[in-house]
Amino acid sequence: YTSHAATKLTDRIRRHCFNCSCQDTSTWRRSTLSPGKILCNKCGLYERIHSRTRPVRFSSAKAR
């Protein structure tokens, strides 16, 4: 697994979120605070709105 945006995906290389390490998301987003890193949709939206990384305590909580 990789969290780098520049790495090409193959059958053996898959993405994971740089912040929470999740491997399955509806959309992958590029980090503005850590250039070149990939974030899951939840962490990417949180970073865009709050201008900081998503806290770890939210990482495992289910969305309501």
Phi and psi in degrees as a GROMACS rama.xvg file:
@    title "Ramachandran Plot"
@    xaxis  label "Phi"
@    yaxis  label "Psi"
@TYPE xy
-137.03  151.371  THR-2
-116.348  12.0625  SER-3
-91.1302  133.945  HIS-4
-70.6628  -30.4652  ALA-5
-78.2305  -17.7517  ALA-6
-71.6829  128.3  THR-7
-76.6027  140.964  LYS-8
-82.0343  139.41  LEU-9
-134.355  -173.169  THR-10
-65.2951  -28.5592  ASP-11
-97.752  -20.7846  ARG-12
-110.18  121.455  ILE-13
-124.48  166.257  ARG-14
-92.3414  153.655  ARG-15
-143.004  152.861  HIS-16
-66.8267  132.876  CYS-17
-64.8204  -30.6697  PHE-18
-89.0987  -53.7789  ASN-19
-109.609  -4.32966  CYS-20
66.3607  17.8573  SER-21
-70.276  153.02  CYS-22
-113.9  -7.83635  GLN-23
-131.231  121.932  ASP-24
-151.593  160.551  THR-25
-72.1127  -33.8075  SER-26
-144.958  139.147  THR-27
-97.7796  140.911  TRP-28
-126.836  150.98  ARG-29
-87.2285  139.506  ARG-30
-78.7971  138.222  SER-31
-93.2138  -26.2707  THR-32
-82.1047  -29.9811  LEU-33
-123.741  83.7849  SER-34
-55.7373  137.285  PRO-35
90.9663  -1.40264  GLY-36
-104.811  154.434  LYS-37
-108.511  138.603  ILE-38
-123.113  153.139  LEU-39
-71.6082  171.187  CYS-40
-58.6081  -46.0222  ASN-41
-62.0624  -48.9769  LYS-42
-68.057  -36.7488  CYS-43
-65.573  -43.6083  GLY-44
-66.8645  -41.1258  LEU-45
-61.4419  -44.0763  TYR-46
-63.6641  -40.6625  GLU-47
-66.558  -40.9552  ARG-48
-76.9885  -43.1478  ILE-49
-101.339  -5.34556  HIS-50
55.6218  35.7076  SER-51
-156.89  166.586  ARG-52
-72.8853  153.851  THR-53
-71.2543  130.988  ARG-54
-61.072  148.255  PRO-55
-63.693  -32.1586  VAL-56
-63.5579  -23.2618  ARG-57
-84.1806  -16.8366  PHE-58
-61.7846  -38.4711  SER-59
-97.6566  -7.59291  SER-60
-75.7586  141.379  ALA-61
-81.1172  143.244  LYS-62
-71.773  144.341  ALA-63
